[in-house]
């Protein structure tokens, strides 16, 4: 999408400021001071999903000077959509989840994952059904499904009046504990525990009894009861002793080439971050 297709006031976000500092929604700039209103939501959605803007980070650390802030425009647009509680943006934003799967050397995509959860939690109740549908779809990457679990939990904290709706969605997914992976069940139980959803305890117990919970994620059944305040640490039985060395799982074998590739990727990511930091310093000093 051509950059010049954006007009005032939304086009101000194209050269606004670096947008990859981790900020809570309360710390975001007041973008509406730029004159942006609900009438600009269609343009903001276009900017939030603009592939040209996501492709601004190139291999030789280009885009210095006047174009140096373009890559951050989607982050700013997404934040504004959250501030405007733009329900029309829910599906387009959920459609960005796959972008956050490969974020190793891309700062914008690295922060995008957190920003999406923050924005969808601000939009609140209208986001719950689409998020529930995404969570229920087994073909989606499990890391993204865990992100959805966390987003639904955040909605309950931002809007306590919607706590029952969030608990209902998570409990419904836990009913499918046989189809879910043990890890996914663990994350659901973790969220329900944080939400103090005591009515979900029978479902949680069923998942544990079926052996469908990864205790490395959430602990064991006694730990859950402890977190709900239904047991104390003094009346819990001692934990089993740790596995002996001959019971440990076989360590992952990493050959030299894998180690070299990982080292090169890390160096490249560090170089790109340092180049971006220097670029931002130059932009700020103008």
C-alpha positions, 0 to 999 in steps of 0.5 A, a space after each residue: 500500500 503506498 505510503 502517500 495513501 494516508 492523509 491527515 490526521 492519520 499520516 502523522 503516525 508515519 513519522 511520529 516517534 520510535 514505537 518499540 519501548 515496552 509501555 503499558 497502555 497507561 503510558 502510551 501517548 495520547 494519540 488523540 491529541 493529533 486530532 485522530 477520532 473514531 472517524 479515522 478507524 478505517 485508515 488506522 486499520 489499514 495502517 495497522 495491517 499495512 505489509 509495506 510498513 512491516 517490511 521496512 526493516 531491511 537486511 542492511 539496516 537502511 531507512 535512515 533519515 526521514 523514513 526511519 520512523 515508518 516501521 513503527 507506524 503500525 504499532 502506533 496505529 494499533 495503540 490508537 485503535 485500543 484507545 478508541 476501543 475500536 471493535 471493527 479492528 478486532 478481526 484484523 488485529 487477530 489476523 496479525 497473530 501469525 506475524 509474531 511467530 518469528 520475532 527473533 531479529 525484528 523489534 517491531 514484531 517482537 513488541 507487536 505480540 504484547 501490543 496486540 494483547 493490550 489492545 484487544 483487552 482494552 476493546 473488551 467484551 466484543 473481542 471475547 467471541 473471536 478470541 474464543 474461536 481462535 483458541 478453539 481452532 487446533 490448527 493455530 500455532 499453540 504459542 498464539 493460542 496461549 497468547 489468546 488465553 492471556 488476552 482473555 484473562 487480561 480482559 477480565 482484569 480490565 473489565 471486572 464486569 466481564 469476568 464471568 464471560 472470560 471464565 466461561 470461555 476458558 472453562 469451555 476450552 478446558 472441557 476439551 482437555 483430551 483434544 488440548 495438549 497438556 501444555 495448553 491445559 496447563 496454561 488454561 488452568 493457570 489463567 483460571 487460577 489467576 482469575 480465582 475461578 473457583 467454580 472451574 475446580 471440578 473441570 480442573 480436577 478432571 484434567 489432572 485425573 485424566 493426566 492431561 496437565 503439564 505440571 511444569 506449567 501450573 504445578 500439580 493438583 495440590 499446587 492449584 488448591 494452594 493457589 486457590 487458598 483451599 490448602 496451606 503449605 503446612 498440610 501438603 504432603 512432601 513432593 517426590 524427590 527429584 529424578 536421579 541422573 539416570 532418569 533424566 530425559 535425554 538432552 537435546 543434541 546440538 551439532 556444531 552447525 546448529 550452534 554456529 547458526 544460532 550464534 550468527 543469528 544472535 549476532 545479527 539480531 544484536 547488530 540490527 538492534 544497535 543500528 536501530 538504536 543509533 538511528 533512533 538517537 539521530 532521529 530524536 536529535 533532529 
